[in-house]
C-alpha cells in the first residue's frame, strides 16, 4: 500500500525497484520484520535500503533513506542495470 502514496519518496523507490525488475534485473524485496538471514548478512538497519550487488554477492552500492539525493542516486544506478 505504501507504493500507492503519491509524492512519497519511499513509494518512488518502490516503483524504481519494480521498474528494474520488469527490465529483468534480479530483485529481492525483504520485509523488515522478516527473519531473513539476508537482513543480518548485509547489515540492513534502516528502511528503505537498496543494495546493488555484484554477481558474487558483494555490495557494489548501498543506498539508505529517502532523501531526494538518495532517491536520485537510486534512480541513476538502477537505470544503468540491465
Protein Blocks (a to p, Z undefined) as FASTA:
>chain_A
ZZmmghiaklmmmmmmmmmmmnopacddddfkbcbfklmmnopabdcddddddfkopafb
dcedjbfklmmmmmmmmmmpZZ
